[in-house]
Amino acid sequence: MSTQAHHDQASLFSDGTSTRRYPGHVLPYGLGLDSTAVLLRWLTDPSSRNFDLSDLVVITAMTGDEFSATGADVERYVLPELRRHRVRFVQVGRNQLLTTAAGEGITTFSDTTEPDRLFIEGAYALSTEMLTAGTLPQRGGARKCSARAKGAVLDPVIARLTGGQPYQHYVGFEVDETGRAERDAAYNTERRTGRYPLIQWGWTRADCDTFVYNLTGRRWLKSACSYCLMWNKTYCGDMEEVAWERFPAVGAHEQGRRWLQFTANIGRAANTVDAYGRALQDYLIFCAAAAGADPVTARADVVAAWIGDMRTRVNEHSGTRGLSDSTVQQRVVAVRGFYDFLVEDEVRERNPVRRGQAGRQGKQPRRGLVRVAQKAPWIPDEQAWERILEAAGADTLRNRLMFCLAYDGALRRQELVSLHIGDVEPAWSLIHVRAETTKSQRARTVAFGANSAQLLVAYMRQRTDTFGKVDGTLFLSTSRRNHGAGVGASAWSKTVTDIAGRAQVPKLSTHTLRHLRLTDLARAGWDLDEIAQYAGHRDLSTTLTYIHLSGRELAAKFHAASTSVRADQERRLAALASMW
């Protein structure tokens, strides 16, 4: 076997090590899609290059934390081609925190024209550096971690391999990354000349993906450490899965994909990620089809045209013209977040989606791009609530308990279906809502009443008899397909819809029960702060939108307050009268 274990491989920087002939063409191979597309095209299509492969050296600097799936793909599809064409492949990496131009701190894992193994584990992983220093992965933009783990290794190695002779340095920037290519070209010298084959070929990331897939049958990943928050992948390892098939335009757009994956990685609720993905999907399609604009560089007029389109297009669900105000607002907020991400990562300078601003310190308030009429959500009146309770009473024991706990605890749908047995404290009639199941990522404790307690005892007995489980997810499915698995959010929503149908009410959801419960707490005299804590709200203004006292209730409060004020004032005036 020609590839040696890295501790047996002579260092490129050893005094007795020959650098062979000096190559005129250098490709730093990052293992990701772009550089893989360049390398495989050169190996399979001689017309794509103007040099002989014997004059090429391919170099990989190992971070030590690359996804194992990436290493497996490279070993299966790339290394055989390198061997077949006898292309020199050099694998290097750090063995300590800092490196020098003389090669100190750099290990040569392999230097061969017959590579058969990828030393993806490295010698000093980037994660080792972070754990030692107590630092976290960067979100992106500056790429300082990449500069330390790769750049500080590649620069001395390339200098050693080329021996001070002129060389062409190839970088896999895509056709829509000309700005990055221009910045890279600023580092050219008399010896080093940057070359950008993908830009020369007019290839986008989608072109690279198609080429590599047609050649290997694999959807290649973008190179990244397994814990990186910057890049995104269909294989996520420690990262959160995103259903890219639901928004293919976002998945195919590098910056859009980065942003949505980041949104998932930082713990946004699955429904939020889905809503953001659909919003950006709509915007990207509009930019491509209607405006013919690049979403990354689009100006405010493109955003305004998109908003206008949403207000005039036919709603596919209702058949009416124009999407609802709330839908338009939700999508604009998502796209604003996308541009905030690009601004923070210095991909663009300003956000084209204007924010509204309150008038402070004498300044005029500024309205945002979308004016939304605030409409209170529907909650049932007494008659409708009686019908709902009657319809729910005819359901299964499990569903009746879920209904009661949803109301008692003012639980969101995901919080309800995510409950574990250990979250419930029957002795004190409490539910401990775990932070990871909440929208705000804030744990809280809520209570349940005597009726829910009775249903809980009966259900736990039934659950044990049916499934034989005494721990895990509280609410389990009895369907043939998912028997014993946790009840899903969509399945529970169907149950609530069925209850609404039997009760003949226009709309009903788990959130309706939440609204009603918080309103009932307000009726019972709870303070706004207490209600916000019970609901898990960060902002009191959010809590206010959940409380819906009727006109009669507000009138009664007004008259009671007025009577109290009048009585107090009469007492004060009586003191004046007594002076006579």
KETISE-108227 format. One record per residue (C-alpha): x, y, z. Coordinates in steps of 0.1 Angstrom, whole numbers, plus 5000, padded with zeros to 4 digits. Example, Ala and Ser with C-alpha at 12.3 -4.5 7.8 and 13.67 -1.06 7.14 Angstrom:
% KETISE-108227
512349555078/513749895071/
% end
This chain:
% KETISE-108227
500050005000/501550334989/499850555014/501650545048/500250605082/500850975090/503350895117/505450705091/505150965064/508251195060/507451555065/507451785035/509652015056/512351755065/515751845053/516151525033/512751535017/512651594980/509851804967/510251624933/509551864905/507952194912/504252184902/502952474881/499252414891/497952384927/494452294938/493652314975/491052044978/488552125006/486551805000/483251994993/481052014963/482752304944/486352174946/485151824939/483351934908/486552114896/488751814903/486551554888/485951754856/489651794852/490151424857/487451314833/487451594807/490851684794/489351974774/488452154807/492152224815/495152364796/497852174815/498951814820/497951634851/501551554859/502051934865/499151934891/499351894929/496151854949/496451944986/493951885015/494452045049/492551835074/490552005102/490051675120/486251735123/484951675088/481751475084/482551095081/480151075051/482351325033/485451115039/483650805027/482550974995/486051104987/487550764993/485050594971/484750834942/487751074941/490750874953/490350604926/490350874899/493451034914/495150694914/494050614878/495550944865/498550934890/497851284903/499951384932/497751424963/499251574995/497351545028/498551775057/497251925089/498152085122/499651885150/499452185174/497752515178/500152735158/502152675127/505152855112/506352935076/509152675082/506552405087/506552375125/503252245137/502352075104/502051695099/502351535065/499851255065/500351145029/502151254997/501551014969/500250954934/498350644946/496150754975/493850494990/492950655023/491750985035/493351095068/490151285078/490751245115/493851475113/496351515142/495051825160/491351885155/489752225154/487452105180/490452035203/491452395199/487952515207/487452295237/490852385251/490252755247/486552735258/485252895226/482252815204/481852755166/481553075146/478353155128/480153245096/481253545076/484853605088/485853235085/488553285111/488352915121/488952815085/491953045082/493552895113/492852525106/493452535068/495052855057/497852845082/498652505070/498252545032/500352865029/503652705042/502952375023/502252554990/505352764994/507352445001/505952254971/506352534946/509852624957/509552994949/508552914913/505453074896/502252874900/498552884892/496452874924/492952734917/489952824939/486352684936/484353004936/481052974917/479953214890/477853414915/480853454938/482853704917/483153934946/485053664966/487253604935/488053964932/489053984969/491153664964/492953814933/494154094955/496553844971/498253764937/501953804936/504753764910/504653394918/501053324927/498153374902/494653294914/492453104889/488653044892/487652764869/483952754879/483553124871/485353054838/482952774830/479952984841/478952714867/476652774896/476352554926/473452384909/475652304879/478352154902/475751944920/474351814887/477751734873/478951544904/475651364908/475651244872/479251124876/478950964911/475250924918/475851114951/474551444963/477851594975/478051785007/479552125013/482752075033/482352165070/483152045105/480351835120/479452105145/479652405122/476752655123/477852825090/477252565063/474252335058/473851995045/471351725037/473351505060/473351685093/475051475119/474851695151/472951955131/469151985128/467451825099/465652045075/462951915051/464552065020/462051884997/459452125010/461352424997/463652314968/464452674957/465852744992/467852424992/469352514958/470352864969/473552874989/472753175010/469153085015/470152735025/472752865050/470253095066/467552835070/469952575083/471252825108/467752905119/467152535126/470452495143/469952765169/466752595181/463852765163/460752555166/460152315137/456952505126/458952835126/461652685104/458952555081/457152885079/460453065072/461352815045/458052855027/458353235029/461853245014/460852984988/458153224977/460553514975/463253334956/460753204931/459453554926/462953704921/463753444895/460453434876/458953774879/461654024888/464653854872/466753974902/469453824922/467953784957/471353844974/471754184958/468154284954/467054634963/463954754982/461954794950/462154424943/460954354978/458054604973/457154434940/457054094958/454754234985/452554384958/452454044941/451353874973/448554124977/447154074943/447753704934/444953444937/444953264970/445252894962/443352794993/440353034993/440253134956/440153504966/442553764954/445453844977/447053665006/445853755041/447654045059/448953805085/450453575058/452153865040/453453995073/454853655083/456653615050/458153965051/459453905086/461153585074/462753755044/463954045066/465553785088/467353635058/468753975049/469754045085/471853725082/473453845050/474254185065/475754035096/477953805075/479054105054/477553955022/475754285017/475754615034/472154705041/468854525046/466354615019/463354515040/462554825061/461554805097/458955015113/460155255140/458255405169/458355785172/460755865201/462456175213/460456395191/461056195159/458356095135/457355725136/458155535105/455855265092/457254925081/456654785046/453454605056/450554755076/448654485094/445254535110/445354375145/442454135146/441753945179/441753565175/438453385178/437553235212/434153065218/431353225237/429453025264/427152845240/429952745216/432052635245/429252405258/429052245224/432852195222/432952035256/430051805246/431851705214/435151645232/433351435259/432451175232/436151125223/438650865236/440050885271/443450985257/442051265236/439851395265/442951415287/444951595260/442051845255/441851915293/445551955298/445852175267/443252415283/444452385319/448052445311/447552695282/449852455262/450952505227/450352215204/453952105203/454352135240/451251915245/452351625222/455951645235/455051575271/456851295288/455551105318/458351255339/457051605331/453851545350/453851575388/450451435399/450951485436/450951865431/448851875398/451752035379/453252005345/456852095339/457152215303/460652155290/462452445274/463352245242/459652185235/458652555237/458552825211/460553065233/463052805246/461952895281/460952625306/457952685328/455552515352/451752515348/448952345367/446052125360/442652085377/440751805394/439051685363/442351645344/443851465374/441051205373/441451155336/445251125340/444850845366/442450655343/444650705312/447850595329/446150275339/444850225303/448250315288/450150055309/447649785301/447749865263/451449935258/453249795289/455250115291/455750315323/457950595309/458650795277/456251005258/452951055276/450451035248/450850725226/449250635193/446850335190/446850335152/448150025133/450750225115/452250405145/451150185174/453050275205/454750585190/454050935203/451051115190/452251365163/451251725161/449351675129/447451385142/446351585172/445251875150/443051635131/441451535164/440751895173/439351965138/436951665142/435751805176/435152145159/433151975132/430951785157/430552105178/429652305147/432052595155/433852785127/437352735140/439052555168/442752475175/444952395205/445852765204/442152855209/442252665242/445352855251/443653185244/440653095263/442652975294/444653295296/441553505292/439953305320/442953375342/442453745335/438853715344/439953555377/441953865385/445453745377/448054025370/449454055335/452853955347/451453635362/449653545331/452753615310/454753375332/452153105329/452053145292/455753155288/455853495271/458953705270/456954025262/453854145280/452554295247/452353935234/450253835265/447854125258/446953965224/445853655242/443453815266/439953875251/437554015277/434054075262/432554415259/430154345288/433054235310/434954555303/431854765308/431254595342/434854665352/434455025340/431255085360/432754925391/435855145389/433755455382/431555385412/434655345434/436155665421/432855855426/432555735461/436155835469/435656185455/432356225474/434256145506/436856415497/434156675489/432356585522/435356725541/434857055524/431157055533/431956985570/433757315572/430357495572/
% end
